[in-house]
Amino acid sequence: MSVDRSYSPYEVIRAYHDRGMMKWGAFATGELTEAQNTFEKEKKDDKKIQALPHHVVLYLLNQSFSNQLQIKVKYQSKDKLNEVYGFVSEFINNQVRVKSTDKIYLISIEQIINIS
């Protein structure tokens, strides 16, 4: 009985034969690990955060303020992406005040990238 390994991109795996397929588990484990690592790397590379349009940001902040809903705000501060969980408590000029459980944040509306 022969096992078809034509699916594998690795010549070593395609050409490998042994009695009882005793060593197949090691090949499968190594190939699976490499495939998972490659997948995770590509997934991280593909993950780009697209900023919400300004009017959508204002709408979501207003809904959170009006209904006292907790939100997660992602915003750009210097060269760092920050996240805050809290409630919108006040609008001041072009900024929003977000109260979390431990701190109050004053965030420029222009810096907000995403709200969920």
C-alpha positions in Angstrom: 0.0 0.0 0.0 1.4 3.4 -1.0 0.5 6.8 0.5 0.0 9.7 -1.9 2.0 12.7 -0.7 1.9 14.7 -3.9 0.1 17.5 -2.1 3.3 18.3 -0.2 5.6 21.1 -1.5 8.6 19.3 0.1 10.5 16.7 -2.0 11.7 14.9 1.2 8.1 14.2 2.2 6.9 13.2 -1.3 9.8 10.7 -1.7 9.8 9.3 1.8 8.9 5.6 2.2 9.3 3.3 5.2 7.7 0.1 6.6 4.5 0.8 8.4 4.9 4.6 8.0 6.4 4.8 11.5 8.1 8.1 10.8 5.2 9.9 9.1 4.0 11.5 12.3 7.2 13.5 12.7 7.0 14.8 9.1 3.4 15.7 9.5 4.0 17.5 12.8 6.9 19.5 11.4 5.0 20.4 8.2 1.9 21.4 10.2 4.0 23.6 12.6 5.7 25.4 9.7 2.4 25.9 7.9 0.8 27.4 11.1 3.7 29.7 11.7 3.6 30.9 8.1 -0.2 31.4 8.3 0.1 33.4 11.6 2.9 35.6 10.1 0.8 36.3 7.0 -2.3 37.0 9.1 -0.4 39.6 11.1 1.1 41.2 8.0 -2.4 41.5 6.4 -3.9 43.0 9.5 -4.1 46.7 8.6 -6.3 49.0 10.7 -8.4 51.2 8.4 -9.5 54.4 10.0 -13.2 55.2 10.2 -14.5 58.2 8.4 -14.7 61.4 10.5 -18.5 61.5 10.4 -18.8 57.9 11.5 -16.5 58.6 14.5 -18.6 61.5 15.5 -21.8 59.5 15.2 -20.5 56.6 17.3 -19.1 59.0 20.0 -22.5 60.8 20.1 -24.4 57.5 20.4 -22.1 56.4 23.2 -22.6 59.7 25.0 -26.4 59.8 24.5 -27.0 56.2 25.5 -24.2 55.9 28.1 -22.8 52.9 26.2 -19.3 51.6 26.9 -17.0 51.7 23.9 -13.5 50.7 22.9 -11.6 53.6 21.3 -8.4 53.0 19.2 -6.4 56.1 18.7 -3.0 57.1 17.4 -0.8 58.9 19.9 2.7 59.8 18.7 3.9 56.6 17.0 1.8 54.2 19.2 -1.6 52.7 18.8 -3.6 52.9 22.1 -6.9 51.4 23.2 -9.3 52.8 25.8 -12.4 51.1 27.2 -14.9 53.5 28.8 -17.8 55.9 28.6 -17.9 59.2 26.7 -18.5 61.8 29.4 -17.9 65.1 27.6 -17.0 66.8 24.3 -14.5 69.7 24.6 -13.6 71.6 21.4 -12.2 69.0 19.1 -11.6 66.5 21.8 -13.6 63.8 23.7 -13.3 62.8 27.3 -13.5 59.1 27.9 -13.9 57.8 31.5 -12.5 54.3 32.1 -12.6 52.4 35.4 -9.2 53.8 36.5 -8.5 56.9 34.5 -10.0 59.8 32.4 -8.6 60.2 28.9 -8.8 63.4 26.8 -8.5 62.2 23.2 -8.4 64.4 20.1 -11.2 63.3 17.7 -8.7 63.5 14.8 -6.5 60.9 16.4 -9.3 58.3 16.7 -8.9 55.4 14.3 -11.6 53.0 15.3 -14.5 52.6 17.7 -16.3 49.4 18.7 
